[in-house]
């Protein structure tokens, strides 16, 4: 009787307390509970959408009714790889993405090196804020600002006019300039993080052994910072491949994103098939980077 009375008078544990007791000491259960939500979102929201995209790329559109026929066919991919116009658009997109990546890498490396190895703590904090500040403004505001500067009566032509020169105007060159500006922070920050992890003693040892600054850069700094460069290039290259707003505002040339955006309502299967092209390019790029050991020290 006394034991029964004691159990009856004992306070009931809350649901949170019982869950805490359930997870206590069970590492596998803790990890599963921690990652279940993000992994579910990744599978449903990202991988699931890619699967739907891939499936839709094998559908077709009826020429008479305009309705989508959910029958398996390779016609969309055959059109993309055989029609010269689509090959030209794909090559233009890849070329501009590569130019943007190289441009940002060349511009970002000295800035990141100064931040990581030469700047004082206060100057480094100011530079980080200055690099992050463009990311705080709205994307369209920055693109429209460049559109105004690149116009016939914009500030670029105004500055180059006394020298007998003129700006690039609207076109592929303008897309390259604007995207290089837009994605530059995404290249600076990974390189800065990679350079910051390089011990200063390695640079001092290279100097003590008589290596020139160029040799130190080529034999010590660049190999150690290469994974960071690859990480930054993934951002700049992939973002350029998928962008369609910038080409639409500062150029009349067609890019992959513009074709996908134009056909998404009229020809969903063709748009889905063309959207697979950047994914294939990025997969190949990542496999090549992995083959060269770019991710071994990440």
C-alpha positions in Angstrom: 0.0 0.0 0.0 2.8 2.4 0.9 4.6 1.7 -2.4 1.4 2.2 -4.4 0.7 5.5 -2.5 4.3 6.7 -3.3 3.9 5.9 -7.0 0.6 7.6 -7.1 1.9 10.8 -5.4 5.1 10.9 -7.6 5.0 13.8 -10.1 4.5 12.9 -13.7 7.4 13.6 -16.0 6.8 16.0 -18.9 7.0 15.0 -22.5 10.2 17.0 -22.9 11.8 15.2 -20.0 10.8 11.8 -21.3 12.3 12.7 -24.7 15.5 13.8 -23.1 15.7 10.5 -21.2 15.1 8.7 -24.5 18.0 10.4 -26.3 20.4 10.4 -23.3 23.4 8.1 -24.0 22.2 7.1 -27.4 24.6 8.8 -29.9 23.1 7.3 -33.0 19.6 8.4 -32.0 20.9 11.9 -31.2 22.6 12.2 -34.6 19.5 10.8 -36.4 17.2 13.3 -34.6 19.6 16.2 -35.4 19.9 15.5 -39.1 16.5 14.1 -39.9 14.9 17.5 -40.5 17.6 19.0 -42.8 18.0 15.7 -44.7 14.3 15.5 -45.2 14.3 19.0 -46.6 17.3 18.2 -48.8 15.6 15.1 -50.2 12.2 16.6 -50.7 13.0 20.1 -51.7 16.3 19.7 -53.6 16.8 16.2 -54.8 13.1 15.7 -55.3 12.9 18.7 -57.5 15.9 17.6 -59.6 14.2 14.2 -60.1 11.0 15.9 -61.3 13.1 18.1 -63.6 14.9 15.0 -65.0 11.6 13.1 -65.5 10.0 16.1 -67.2 12.9 16.4 -69.7 11.8 13.1 -71.2 8.3 14.3 -71.9 7.0 15.9 -75.1 4.5 18.6 -76.1 1.8 17.9 -78.7 2.2 20.0 -81.8 -1.6 20.2 -82.3 -2.9 20.8 -78.8 0.1 22.1 -77.0 -0.5 19.7 -74.1 2.3 17.8 -72.4 2.5 14.1 -73.2 4.0 12.1 -70.4 5.6 9.6 -72.7 9.3 8.7 -72.6 11.3 10.3 -75.5 14.8 11.6 -76.2 13.6 14.2 -78.6 14.3 17.2 -76.3 17.9 16.2 -75.8 18.3 15.4 -79.5 17.1 18.9 -80.3 19.5 20.5 -77.8 22.5 18.6 -79.0 21.8 18.8 -82.7 20.4 22.2 -83.2 23.2 24.8 -83.7 21.4 27.5 -81.9 21.3 25.6 -78.6 24.9 24.6 -78.9 25.8 28.2 -79.5 23.9 29.3 -76.4 25.4 26.6 -74.3 28.9 27.4 -75.4 28.3 31.1 -74.8 27.1 30.4 -71.3 30.0 28.2 -70.4 32.5 30.6 -71.9 31.2 33.6 -69.9 31.0 31.4 -66.7 34.7 30.4 -67.2 35.7 34.0 -67.9 33.9 35.2 -64.8 35.5 32.5 -62.7 39.0 33.3 -63.9 38.4 37.1 -63.5 37.2 36.7 -60.0 40.0 34.4 -59.0 42.6 36.9 -60.4 41.0 39.8 -58.6 40.2 37.9 -55.4 43.6 36.4 -54.7 45.6 39.6 -53.9 42.7 41.0 -51.9 42.3 37.8 -49.9 46.1 37.5 -49.4 46.3 41.0 -48.0 43.4 40.4 -45.7 44.9 37.1 -44.4 48.6 37.9 -44.2 49.3 41.6 -44.2 46.3 43.6 -42.9 46.0 44.5 -39.3 43.0 43.2 -37.3 41.1 46.5 -37.7 41.8 46.7 -41.4 40.9 43.1 -41.9 37.5 43.7 -40.2 36.9 46.7 -42.3 37.7 44.8 -45.5 35.4 41.9 -44.5 32.6 44.4 -44.0 33.3 46.1 -47.3 33.3 42.7 -49.1 30.0 41.6 -47.4 28.3 44.9 -47.9 27.4 44.4 -51.6 25.7 41.2 -50.6 23.3 43.1 -48.3 21.8 45.1 -51.2 19.1 43.7 -53.5 20.3 41.8 -56.5 18.2 43.7 -59.0 19.4 47.1 -57.6 23.0 46.2 -58.4 22.2 44.9 -61.9 20.1 48.0 -62.7 22.9 50.2 -61.4 25.2 48.5 -63.9 22.6 48.9 -66.6 22.5 52.6 -66.0 26.3 52.9 -66.0 26.6 50.8 -69.2 24.0 52.8 -71.1 25.0 55.2 -74.0 24.8 58.2 -71.7 26.1 56.4 -68.6 29.0 57.2 -66.4 31.3 54.8 -68.1 31.0 56.5 -71.5 31.2 59.9 -69.7 34.5 58.9 -68.1 36.0 57.4 -71.3 34.7 60.1 -73.7 37.6 62.5 -73.1 40.1 59.7 -74.0 38.3 59.0 -77.2 37.1 55.6 -75.9 33.6 54.2 -75.2 32.2 51.5 -72.9 31.2 48.1 -74.0 27.5 49.0 -74.0 25.0 46.1 -73.7 26.2 42.7 -74.8 28.2 39.6 -73.8 31.0 41.8 -72.5 28.6 43.6 -70.2 27.3 40.3 -68.9 30.9 39.3 -68.1 31.6 42.6 -66.3 28.4 42.6 -64.2 28.6 38.9 -63.2 32.3 39.3 -62.2 31.2 42.1 -59.9 28.2 40.3 -58.5 30.1 37.0 -57.6 33.4 38.5 -56.6 32.6 38.2 -52.8 31.9 34.5 -53.3 35.5 34.0 -54.5 37.2 36.3 -52.0 35.8 34.8 -48.8 36.8 31.1 -49.5 40.3 32.1 -50.7 40.6 34.3 -47.6 39.6 31.4 -45.4 42.1 29.1 -47.2 45.0 31.5 -47.0 44.3 32.2 -43.3 44.9 28.5 -42.5 48.4 28.6 -44.1 51.0 29.0 -41.3 53.2 32.0 -41.6 56.2 29.8 -40.8 55.9 28.2 -44.2 56.2 31.5 -45.9 59.2 32.5 -43.7 60.9 29.2 -44.4 60.5 29.6 -48.1 62.0 33.1 -47.9 64.9 31.9 -45.7 65.7 29.2 -48.3 66.2 31.8 -50.9 62.9 31.4 -52.8 61.7 34.5 -54.7 58.2 35.8 -54.0 56.9 34.3 -57.3 58.4 30.9 -56.4 56.9 31.0 -52.9 53.5 31.8 -54.5 53.8 29.0 -57.1 55.3 26.3 -54.9 53.8 27.0 -51.4 50.8 29.4 -51.4 49.0 28.3 -54.6 49.0 24.5 -53.9 47.8 25.0 -50.3 45.1 27.5 -51.4 44.0 25.6 -54.4 41.1 23.9 -52.6 39.8 27.3 -51.5 40.1 28.5 -55.1 38.1 25.5 -56.3 35.5 26.2 -53.6 35.1 29.8 -54.8 35.0 28.7 -58.4 32.1 26.4 -57.7 30.1 29.4 -56.6 31.0 31.7 -59.4 30.8 29.2 -62.2 27.5 27.6 -61.1 25.8 31.0 -60.3 26.8 32.3 -63.7 25.5 29.2 -65.5 22.1 29.6 -63.9 21.6 33.3 -64.0 19.1 34.7 -66.5 18.2 38.2 -65.1 21.6 39.8 -65.8 21.7 38.7 -69.4 18.2 39.9 -69.9 18.9 43.3 -68.5 22.3 44.1 -69.9 22.5 42.0 -73.1 20.4 40.9 -76.1 22.3 37.6 -76.2 20.6 34.4 -75.1 22.0 32.3 -72.3 20.9 28.9 -70.9 18.9 30.6 -68.2 17.0 32.8 -70.6 16.0 29.9 -72.8 14.8 27.9 -69.8 12.8 30.9 -68.5 11.3 31.6 -71.9 10.2 28.0 -72.5 9.1 27.1 -69.0 5.4 27.9 -69.8 5.3 27.0 -73.5 7.5 24.0 -73.6 8.2 22.6 -70.2 10.0 19.4 -71.4 12.4 21.3 -73.6 13.1 23.8 -70.8 13.7 20.9 -68.3 16.1 19.2 -70.8 18.1 22.4 -71.3 18.2 23.0 -67.5 19.9 19.6 -67.2 22.9 20.9 -69.2 24.3 23.1 -66.4 23.8 20.3 -64.0 25.8 17.9 -66.2 28.5 20.5 -66.7 28.9 21.1 -62.9 29.0 17.3 -62.3 31.8 16.9 -64.8 33.6 19.9 -63.3 33.4 18.5 -59.8 34.7 15.1 -61.0 37.6 16.7 -62.7 38.4 18.8 -59.7 38.3 15.8 -57.5 40.6 13.9 -59.8 43.2 16.6 -59.4 42.9 16.3 -55.6 41.2 19.7 -55.1 39.1 18.4 -52.2 41.7 16.4 -50.3 42.5 19.2 -47.8 39.0 20.6 -47.5 
